[in-house]
């Protein structure tokens, strides 16, 4: 009897995450070792893909720990599509629920920061508004549409400082304590931005991203955020509410 | 072949890596190849780089994600994203693999082998028809590097590929390293495989490096794309192009990627061989 092709796939898929070689393969010397090439390709490939997306997490926990947690994540939450840049959104919460990482409470937040940087990297291109238009709009009716790459990031721990200190060549010092906030985006030359924000500026950015008008969003002085948005040309459209 | 769907020049190309972008812009190469799935984000640097490269070089989009050899239906969302990519960049060629890589909802991130049976033949031909109809163009299908075979296979791989081209009109991408790796692993003769291969359908050649382990009865070669092309593979290539004439020839190097100069040196070696048969013709 010929095994069904789908059944053979199911057996092989199961064997990619378990040590038994599937039935139905042609007889050959070293069959276990032969099938292990596929198992290794899958596990190594997914682990490296996750490491490329979360390089600071790998640096913080070390390669051995990272490989172990990445394999568990990949087996439990495999990619749903071949576009690997879409994979890993659940990794921060997986780390939060991972008992061996409980001693590093900032880890899921640093992972979330790295996830958002990836979103910014691949986000849609957008036209840039002419800043001169700001002066021509009644401030009470001003609406700012930000570039699709712009993200607001908040953490209960100093995740932004920890992330910064773990960049190549960054000086190491004790991180500050307490919550931190950032704007994540990319500039016109495609460089990724991770700009620290004060708590109130983060609140304004979040409100703008939710579509609130500038007057509604700016509950405190918005000058620092506005300067950042203008400097990196992150305002896609300047509109006037009717 | 002179064909609107396959317009790569019969010259060497290399797999494009973003870290080589500056040097790649002005390099004397016939084309660059990119993996389709790395260019499916909405925007940003990947698309901008591809556009700039395409201004001066032909582009080959090489898919690794359709799971065209799988038993189940194609992923319509992925096919849609592929169409968007090809419509946006209008590459000179599109290719995919004789392999499967997803089962159910999970993407397995490797090119897995399939049994060669009447059933799997009918399925893959239906998949290729669907892809070619959706994309509005034909594709090149690549022969795999394999480490196992299947008890139930009733077709030889070359016959299976020939029959696929006959039923679907697709072309073939002949990976000479894959031929050498598979033949060595299955204790077969790579030259005999190439003697049987339907060469008139070949629109592109791949060359890559492999690694080697020892099994009790001989070597186990692994298609690692992490090393220079091996000498026996160069010899098969040199022999092959005397039969086919010059063809677009890609140097693939995806792991432990070296400096761009190393890729250029490999491409220059291919160019010398292609020039030899061009002048002999």
Interface residues (C-beta under 8 A of the other chain):
Chain A: X2 X3 X4 X5 X6 X8 X9 X10 X12 X13 X16 X24 X25 X26 X27 X28 X29 X30 X31 X33 X34 X35 X37 X38 X41 X42 X45 X46 X49 X78 X79 X80 X81 X82 X83 X84 X85 X87 X121 X122 X123 X124 X125 X126 X148 X149 X186 X190
Chain B: X37 X38 X40 X41 X42 X43 X44 X45 X46 X47 X48 X64 X65 X66 X67 X70 X71 X72 X75 X77 X78 X81 X100 X101 X102 X103 X104 X105 X106 X107 X108 X109 X110 X112 X114 X115 X117 X119 X120 X123 X147 X148 X149 X150 X151 X152 X153 X185 X186 X213 X215 X216 X217 X218 X220 X222
